[in-house]
């Protein structure tokens, strides 16, 4: 079993600690455990109890954040023929969702309610449930309201069944993997990934399009098109202002500068008007 896992890493690689590499190792280990426990395979096929050496550890530090552009989202949705997956991808793009959150959604009076609570070492109790405002990509005006209406009418039936698979602890955490896997199989997504990779990275935006790029697009849209403050956007996206600033710092810095400049100019203009 140990040799098999080593060859799996050598043949199919994946960055240390990445989701793809972790899933390959875990699924293979589950299969090996099944054939030993249920099919009476020799014990040498039993996987090691510690899989971390095969999965690896993600390097410290933030990776560059790549935003999906609105015209890319339009192309992507146009190329999706499965109505349930079109709804799922549309929700992620319009409401800035984490993929895993697709399994925890419900409409709430014009907002999208997300019951997912992200747990971390610093916050083991998890983030608070939240209501989210839809921000339509340019060229898809009205899409957020339409998606809410679909959820109102069909509930979870509006989304792919694979979004509701549970892990070994009976937690609904598989939707993010299902989303990434689905996108990787789509022709239009492959085209967008290749086109983005061929473009030079600008500042901290990066040029590697991933499923999370749809969520990042919400942040860019909130700041650049709708004029939302970093604090407001962080609340809608379900993370702290510190996390938001770390991930989208370059955009926030520019927004703060622009806002400060405009406010300073307004105060000066008001004072001059009083004197005059």
Buried (B, 14 or more C-beta within 10 A) or exposed (E): BEEEBEEBBEEEEBEBEBBBBBBBBBEBBEEBBEBBEEEEBEEEBBBEEEBEEBBBEBEEEEBEBBBBBBEBBBBBBEBBEEEBBBBBBBBBBBBBBBBBBBBBBBBBEEBBBBEBBEEEEEEEEEBEEBBBBBBBBEEBEEBBEBBBEBBEEEEBEBBBEBBBBEEEEEEBBBBBBBBBBBBEEBEBBEBBBEEBEEEEEEEBBBBEBBBBBBBBBBBBBBBEEEEBBBEBBBBBBBBBBEEBBEBBBEBBEEBEEEEEEEEEEEEEEEEEEEEE
